[in-house]
Amino acid sequence: MPLVEASLLDILVCPACHAPLREDEDAAELVCTSDDCGLAYPVKDDIPVLLVDEARRPG
């Protein structure tokens, strides 16, 4: 089951760099697709938390 609706994922972008996001269902996160950024934003109770301060840094 997707974390967010496909229509919503089509318009969501990374707040830090404005690159598209992709789902990581195993980690319950939306991950930035930019090679430079790569921040991972949690999805809590079916709501994406798109705050840079709440994002997990890559690596």
Secondary structure, DSSP 4 states (H G I P E B T S, - for coil): --SS-HHHHHH-B-TTT--BEEEETTTTEEEE--SS---EEEEETTEE---GGGPBPP-
